[in-house]
Amino acid sequence: MPLYEWEGTTLKGVPRKGTLKADSEATLRVSLRKDGIILTKAREKKTTPKEKYNPKKKIKPMNIVVFTRQLSTMITSGLPLVQSLDILSNQMEDKDLKGIVREIKEKIETGSRFADALRDYPQCFDPLYVNLVVAGEEGGMLDNVLQRLAVYMEKTEKLKKKVKSAMIYPISIIVVAIGVVMVLLIFVIPVFETMFKDMGASLPAPTQIVVNLSRFVKSKIIYMIVFVGVIVFAFKKYYSTINGRRKIDAIILKLPIFGVLAIKASIARVTRTLATLLSSGVPILESLIIVAKVAGNKIVEEALITARARISEGRSMSEPLEESKVFPPMVVQMIEVGESTGALDNMLNKIADFYEEDVDNLVSNLMAMMEPMIMMFLGVVLGGLIIAMYLPIFKLGQAIG
C-alpha cells in the first residue's frame, strides 16, 4: 500500500497536512473526508528500499561495544531510547548490525521492552547483556548499566586477545615449521637422493635416515593427512560431550604454565562478570547461572554451579569455592571479606583487576621464554635436515681433495 504526503483544509478552512497509507488517491480523499478534511494536494511518497542484511550473523564484539557505549552516552544526554537507536542505526557502517538495531527500534515502537527485543538476537546480545538491560530498565538506570556493559566487554575482549596471543604464537610457528619440513621431505630431498644415486657412493647414516624418512612421507602422505583429520574430528567429538570436556579441561588446568594461565584467565573473567551483574542489581543466584556459562572451563563452571546450590541452602559463597579446590586461597579470602563487609561487587572487581594484570604479565613472560625455545627447535630440525643432505657432498669434496 503506497504512502501519500497530503495537504488539505478543514471545513472551517484551517490548513492541514500529513502522511497516510491508501490504495489510491481517491481512497485517500474519502478517508480524509471522513475526518472532516478536504484534500487539496497529494503526492505519493517513494520509500527507499531497505538495505539487505543478515539478522542471524554474529556481530564482532567490538562493534557491540561501540554501539553500547554510544547508546549509553545518548541516553545519559536525555535522548529517548527510540530516537537514540534511530540515530545510531543511521550512522553504523556494519550493515548487519544496522539492520538489527532498526528491527529492535521497530519492536520497541510496537510496545516491546528493550530487553525483550534484544533477546531475539542471541548471536549479538548474550544472556549477560540481556539480564543487565532488564536490571537497568527495572531500576531506571539503563544508561549506567550500558556504561558498565561497555567497560566489561572491552576488558573481556582485551583478556581474550592476551590469552589467544599466548596460544596462537607458538602453534603458528610450529605449524609453519612442520610445513617447511614436509616441503623439504617431499620435494627437495628426492632431488638430492637422485643426485646421490648418480654418484654411486654410500651415504652417511644421518643422510640415509633422512632419505628413508622422505620415502616414507612421500608414500604415506595421504594416510597421514587422513589420520590427522580423524584425530582432530575425534577430539572435537569427544570434547563436545560433557564427560569429555570435563576430563580435557581438568588436564588443561594441570598443565605447567598453560594450566596456570587458563585458571587465572578464567578467574578474571568470572569475577569481572559477577561484579558487573551484582553492581547492576541482578540477584546472585541468577548471576551465578550466567557466570558459570562464561567461565570457559568445565571444572570452574561446575564449582560455580555447586556454589550456587550451597548459597540457595543458606551458606556463604566462599565456603563451597574453597571446598572445590579450584579457586586460589587469596580469591576465596577476598570473597569472604567482600561478603562480610557487604561490598562483594567491589571486592570482585579488585580480584578481576589483579588477575587481569597477572595474566598480562604471565603472557609477556611466556612469550619471552618461548621465543628462544622455538628458535632452537627450528634450528635443530631445519639445520639437521640441511646438514644431513650436504654431508655426502662434503665427503665427496674431501675425497677429491
C-alpha positions as CSV (number, residue, x, y, z in Angstrom):
1,M,0.0,0.0,0.0
2,P,1.6,3.3,-1.1
3,L,2.3,6.1,1.3
4,Y,0.9,9.6,0.4
5,E,2.0,13.0,1.6
6,W,-1.1,15.2,1.6
7,E,-2.2,18.7,2.2
8,G,-5.8,19.9,2.8
9,T,-8.1,22.2,4.8
10,T,-10.8,21.5,7.4
11,L,-14.4,22.6,6.9
12,K,-13.5,25.8,8.7
13,G,-10.6,26.5,6.3
14,V,-7.8,25.6,8.7
15,P,-4.8,24.1,6.7
16,R,-3.7,20.6,7.5
17,K,-1.0,18.2,6.1
18,G,0.4,14.8,6.9
19,T,1.2,11.3,5.6
20,L,-1.3,8.4,5.2
21,K,-1.3,5.0,3.6
22,A,-4.1,4.4,1.0
23,D,-4.7,2.2,-2.0
24,S,-5.1,5.2,-4.3
25,E,-5.6,9.0,-4.2
26,A,-9.4,8.5,-4.4
27,T,-9.3,6.3,-1.3
28,L,-7.1,8.8,0.4
29,R,-9.6,11.6,-0.4
30,V,-12.5,9.5,1.1
31,S,-10.5,8.7,4.2
32,L,-9.7,12.3,4.8
33,R,-13.2,13.4,4.1
34,K,-14.4,11.2,6.9
35,D,-12.1,13.1,9.2
36,G,-13.6,16.4,8.0
37,I,-10.6,17.3,5.8
38,I,-10.9,18.4,2.2
39,L,-7.9,17.1,0.1
40,T,-6.2,19.9,-1.9
41,K,-2.9,18.2,-2.8
42,A,-1.5,14.7,-2.7
43,R,1.8,13.1,-3.7
44,E,2.9,9.5,-3.4
45,K,6.0,9.2,-1.2
46,K,8.6,7.0,-2.6
47,T,10.1,4.7,0.0
48,T,13.8,3.8,-0.2
49,P,14.4,0.1,-0.4
50,K,15.8,-1.4,2.8
51,E,19.4,-2.4,2.7
52,K,19.9,-6.2,2.7
53,Y,21.4,-7.7,5.9
54,N,21.7,-10.9,7.8
55,P,19.8,-10.7,11.1
56,K,21.4,-14.1,12.3
57,K,25.0,-13.2,11.5
58,K,27.3,-12.9,14.6
59,I,28.5,-9.4,15.0
60,K,32.1,-8.5,16.1
61,P,32.2,-7.9,19.8
62,M,34.0,-4.5,19.4
63,N,31.1,-3.3,17.2
64,I,28.7,-4.2,20.0
65,V,31.0,-2.4,22.5
66,V,30.9,0.8,20.4
67,F,27.1,0.6,20.0
68,T,26.6,0.1,23.7
69,R,28.9,3.0,24.7
70,Q,27.3,5.4,22.2
71,L,23.8,4.3,23.3
72,S,24.7,4.9,27.0
73,T,26.0,8.4,26.1
74,M,22.9,9.4,24.2
75,I,20.5,8.2,27.0
76,T,22.6,10.0,29.6
77,S,22.3,13.1,27.5
78,G,18.5,12.9,27.8
79,L,17.6,11.4,24.3
80,P,14.7,8.9,24.3
81,L,15.7,5.3,23.6
82,V,13.9,5.0,20.3
83,Q,15.4,8.2,19.0
84,S,18.9,7.1,20.1
85,L,18.5,3.8,18.3
86,D,17.3,5.6,15.2
87,I,20.4,7.9,15.2
88,L,22.8,5.1,15.8
89,S,21.3,2.9,13.1
90,N,21.8,5.7,10.5
91,Q,25.5,6.1,11.3
92,M,26.6,2.5,11.5
93,E,29.0,1.0,9.0
94,D,28.2,-2.6,9.8
95,K,25.1,-3.3,7.6
96,D,24.1,-6.4,9.6
97,L,24.2,-4.5,13.0
98,K,22.4,-1.5,11.4
99,G,19.6,-3.8,10.3
100,I,19.3,-5.4,13.7
101,V,19.2,-2.1,15.5
102,R,16.5,-0.9,13.2
103,E,14.5,-4.0,13.9
104,I,15.0,-3.5,17.7
105,K,13.7,0.1,17.3
106,E,10.6,-1.0,15.4
107,K,9.8,-3.6,18.1
108,I,10.1,-1.0,20.8
109,E,7.8,1.3,18.9
110,T,5.2,-1.5,18.7
111,G,5.3,-1.9,22.5
112,S,8.1,-4.4,23.3
113,R,10.6,-3.8,26.1
114,F,14.2,-3.1,25.1
115,A,15.4,-6.3,26.8
116,D,12.8,-8.4,25.1
117,A,13.8,-7.0,21.7
118,L,17.5,-7.8,22.4
119,R,16.6,-11.4,23.4
120,D,15.6,-12.1,19.8
121,Y,19.2,-11.7,18.7
122,P,21.3,-14.1,20.9
123,Q,24.2,-14.1,18.4
124,C,24.7,-10.4,19.2
125,F,23.4,-10.0,22.8
126,D,24.1,-12.9,25.2
127,P,22.1,-13.7,28.4
128,L,24.5,-11.5,30.4
129,Y,23.8,-8.5,28.2
130,V,20.0,-9.0,28.3
131,N,19.8,-9.6,32.0
132,L,21.8,-6.4,32.7
133,V,19.5,-4.5,30.5
134,V,16.5,-5.9,32.3
135,A,18.0,-4.8,35.6
136,G,18.7,-1.4,34.1
137,E,15.2,-0.9,32.8
138,E,13.6,-2.1,36.1
139,G,15.9,0.1,38.2
140,G,15.7,3.2,36.0
141,M,19.5,3.2,35.4
142,L,19.8,1.9,31.9
143,D,22.5,4.4,30.9
144,N,24.7,3.4,33.9
145,V,24.2,-0.3,33.1
146,L,25.1,0.2,29.5
147,Q,28.2,2.0,30.5
148,R,29.2,-0.9,32.8
149,L,28.5,-3.3,30.0
150,A,30.7,-1.4,27.6
151,V,33.6,-1.4,30.1
152,Y,33.1,-5.0,30.9
153,M,33.1,-6.1,27.3
154,E,36.2,-4.1,26.5
155,K,38.1,-5.7,29.3
156,T,36.8,-9.1,28.4
157,E,37.9,-8.8,24.8
158,K,41.3,-7.5,25.9
159,L,41.8,-10.5,28.2
160,K,40.7,-12.9,25.3
161,K,43.3,-11.4,23.0
162,K,46.1,-11.8,25.5
163,V,45.3,-15.5,26.1
164,K,44.9,-16.1,22.4
165,S,48.2,-14.5,21.6
166,A,49.9,-16.8,24.1
167,M,48.4,-19.8,22.4
168,I,48.5,-18.8,18.7
169,Y,52.1,-17.6,18.5
170,P,53.8,-21.0,19.4
171,I,51.2,-23.0,17.5
172,S,51.6,-20.9,14.3
173,I,55.4,-21.2,14.4
174,I,55.3,-25.0,14.9
175,V,52.7,-25.3,12.1
176,V,55.0,-23.3,9.7
177,A,58.0,-25.4,10.8
178,I,56.1,-28.6,10.1
179,G,55.0,-27.2,6.7
180,V,58.6,-26.4,5.8
181,V,59.9,-29.8,6.8
182,M,57.2,-31.5,4.8
183,V,58.1,-29.5,1.7
184,L,61.8,-30.4,2.2
185,L,60.9,-34.1,2.6
186,I,58.5,-34.4,-0.3
187,F,60.1,-32.1,-2.9
188,V,63.7,-31.2,-2.1
189,I,65.3,-34.3,-0.6
190,P,64.2,-36.6,-3.5
191,V,66.2,-34.3,-5.8
192,F,69.3,-34.9,-3.6
193,E,68.6,-38.6,-3.5
194,T,68.7,-38.8,-7.3
195,M,72.0,-36.9,-7.3
196,F,73.5,-39.2,-4.6
197,K,72.5,-42.3,-6.7
198,D,74.3,-41.0,-9.7
199,M,77.4,-40.6,-7.6
200,G,77.3,-44.3,-6.6
201,A,78.8,-43.6,-3.2
202,S,77.5,-45.0,0.1
203,L,75.5,-42.4,2.1
204,P,76.4,-41.4,5.7
205,A,74.0,-42.6,8.4
206,P,72.2,-39.2,9.0
207,T,71.7,-38.8,5.3
208,Q,70.3,-42.3,4.9
209,I,67.9,-41.7,7.8
210,V,66.6,-38.5,6.1
211,V,66.3,-40.2,2.7
212,N,64.3,-43.1,4.3
213,L,62.1,-40.6,6.1
214,S,61.5,-38.8,2.8
215,R,60.5,-42.0,1.1
216,F,58.1,-42.9,3.9
217,V,56.4,-39.5,3.9
218,K,56.0,-39.5,0.1
219,S,54.4,-42.9,0.1
220,K,52.2,-42.4,3.2
221,I,51.3,-38.7,3.0
222,I,47.6,-39.3,2.1
223,Y,47.2,-41.7,5.1
224,M,49.0,-39.2,7.4
225,I,46.6,-36.4,6.4
226,V,43.6,-38.7,6.9
227,F,44.9,-39.9,10.2
228,V,45.4,-36.3,11.4
229,G,41.9,-35.4,10.2
230,V,40.4,-38.4,12.1
231,I,42.3,-37.4,15.3
232,V,41.0,-33.8,15.1
233,F,37.4,-34.9,14.4
234,A,37.5,-37.5,17.2
235,F,38.9,-34.9,19.7
236,K,36.2,-32.3,18.8
237,K,33.5,-35.0,19.1
238,Y,34.8,-36.2,22.5
239,Y,35.2,-32.6,23.7
240,S,31.6,-31.8,22.8
241,T,30.4,-34.4,25.3
242,I,30.1,-33.3,29.0
243,N,32.4,-36.1,30.3
244,G,35.0,-35.4,27.6
245,R,35.0,-31.7,28.2
246,R,35.3,-32.2,32.0
247,K,38.4,-34.6,31.5
248,I,40.1,-32.4,29.0
249,D,39.5,-29.2,30.9
250,A,40.9,-30.9,34.0
251,I,44.0,-31.9,32.1
252,I,44.4,-28.3,30.9
253,L,44.3,-26.9,34.4
254,K,47.1,-29.4,35.4
255,L,49.5,-28.4,32.5
256,P,52.6,-26.5,33.5
257,I,52.4,-22.8,32.8
258,F,49.4,-23.1,30.4
259,G,47.3,-24.5,33.2
260,V,48.2,-21.5,35.4
261,L,47.3,-19.2,32.6
262,A,44.0,-20.9,32.0
263,I,42.8,-20.8,35.6
264,K,43.9,-17.2,36.1
265,A,42.2,-16.1,32.9
266,S,39.0,-17.9,34.0
267,I,39.0,-16.3,37.4
268,A,39.5,-12.9,35.9
269,R,36.6,-13.5,33.5
270,V,34.3,-15.0,36.2
271,T,34.9,-12.3,38.9
272,R,34.6,-9.4,36.4
273,T,31.3,-10.8,35.1
274,L,29.9,-11.5,38.5
275,A,30.9,-8.0,39.7
276,T,29.2,-6.4,36.8
277,L,26.0,-8.3,37.3
278,L,25.8,-7.7,41.1
279,S,26.6,-4.0,40.8
280,S,23.7,-3.7,38.3
281,G,21.2,-5.3,40.6
282,V,20.9,-8.8,39.2
283,P,20.3,-11.4,42.1
284,I,23.3,-13.5,43.0
285,L,21.6,-16.8,42.2
286,E,20.6,-15.7,38.8
287,S,24.1,-14.1,38.3
288,L,25.9,-17.3,39.1
289,I,24.0,-19.2,36.3
290,I,25.2,-16.6,33.8
291,V,28.7,-16.5,35.2
292,A,29.1,-20.3,35.0
293,K,28.4,-20.2,31.3
294,V,31.2,-17.7,30.6
295,A,33.8,-19.5,32.8
296,G,35.5,-21.1,29.8
297,N,36.4,-24.3,31.7
298,K,34.0,-27.1,32.8
299,I,35.8,-27.6,36.2
300,V,35.4,-23.9,37.1
301,E,31.8,-24.0,35.8
302,E,30.9,-26.9,38.0
303,A,32.5,-25.2,41.0
304,L,30.2,-22.2,40.4
305,I,27.1,-24.3,40.0
306,T,27.9,-26.1,43.2
307,A,28.4,-22.7,45.0
308,R,25.0,-21.6,43.7
309,A,23.4,-24.6,45.1
310,R,25.0,-24.1,48.5
311,I,24.1,-20.4,48.6
312,S,20.4,-21.4,47.9
313,E,20.7,-23.5,51.0
314,G,21.8,-20.5,53.1
315,R,25.6,-21.0,53.1
316,S,28.1,-18.3,52.1
317,M,29.7,-18.2,48.6
318,S,33.3,-18.5,49.9
319,E,32.8,-21.9,51.6
320,P,31.9,-24.0,48.5
321,L,34.5,-22.2,46.4
322,E,37.1,-23.2,49.0
323,E,35.9,-26.8,49.0
324,S,36.2,-27.0,45.2
325,K,40.0,-26.6,45.4
326,V,39.8,-24.8,42.1
327,F,40.0,-21.2,43.3
328,P,43.2,-20.0,45.0
329,P,43.1,-19.2,48.7
330,M,43.6,-15.5,48.1
331,V,40.4,-15.3,45.9
332,V,38.4,-17.2,48.5
333,Q,39.5,-15.0,51.3
334,M,38.8,-11.8,49.4
335,I,35.3,-13.0,48.5
336,E,34.8,-13.9,52.2
337,V,35.8,-10.3,53.2
338,G,33.5,-8.9,50.5
339,E,30.6,-10.9,51.8
340,S,31.2,-9.9,55.4
341,T,31.5,-6.2,54.6
342,G,28.6,-6.1,52.1
343,A,30.9,-4.9,49.3
344,L,31.2,-8.1,47.3
345,D,30.9,-6.4,43.9
346,N,33.8,-4.0,44.7
347,M,36.0,-6.9,46.0
348,L,35.3,-9.0,42.9
349,N,36.3,-6.1,40.7
350,K,39.6,-5.9,42.6
351,I,40.2,-9.6,42.1
352,A,39.5,-9.2,38.4
353,D,41.9,-6.2,38.1
354,F,44.6,-8.2,39.9
355,Y,44.2,-11.4,37.8
356,E,43.9,-9.5,34.5
357,E,47.3,-7.8,35.3
358,D,48.7,-11.1,36.3
359,V,47.6,-12.7,33.1
360,D,49.2,-9.9,31.1
361,N,52.5,-10.4,32.9
362,L,52.3,-14.2,32.5
363,V,51.7,-13.9,28.8
364,S,54.6,-11.4,28.4
365,N,56.9,-13.7,30.3
366,L,55.7,-16.8,28.4
367,M,56.3,-15.1,25.0
368,A,59.8,-14.1,26.1
369,M,60.6,-17.6,27.3
370,M,59.2,-19.4,24.3
371,E,60.9,-17.3,21.6
372,P,64.4,-18.8,22.2
373,M,63.0,-22.3,22.6
374,I,61.1,-22.0,19.3
375,M,64.2,-20.7,17.6
376,M,66.3,-23.6,19.0
377,F,63.6,-26.1,17.8
378,L,63.7,-24.6,14.3
379,G,67.5,-24.5,14.2
380,V,67.8,-28.2,15.3
381,V,65.1,-29.5,12.9
382,L,65.8,-27.5,9.8
383,G,69.5,-27.3,10.4
384,G,69.7,-31.0,11.0
385,L,67.9,-31.7,7.7
386,I,70.2,-29.4,5.7
387,I,73.4,-30.7,7.3
388,A,72.3,-34.4,6.7
389,M,71.8,-33.6,3.0
390,Y,75.1,-31.9,2.5
391,L,77.2,-34.4,4.3
392,P,77.8,-36.6,1.2
393,I,78.8,-33.5,-0.8
394,F,81.3,-32.6,1.9
395,K,82.7,-36.1,2.0
396,L,83.0,-36.1,-1.8
397,G,84.9,-32.9,-1.7
398,Q,87.3,-34.3,0.9
399,A,87.8,-37.4,-1.3
400,I,88.6,-35.3,-4.3
401,G,91.0,-33.2,-2.2
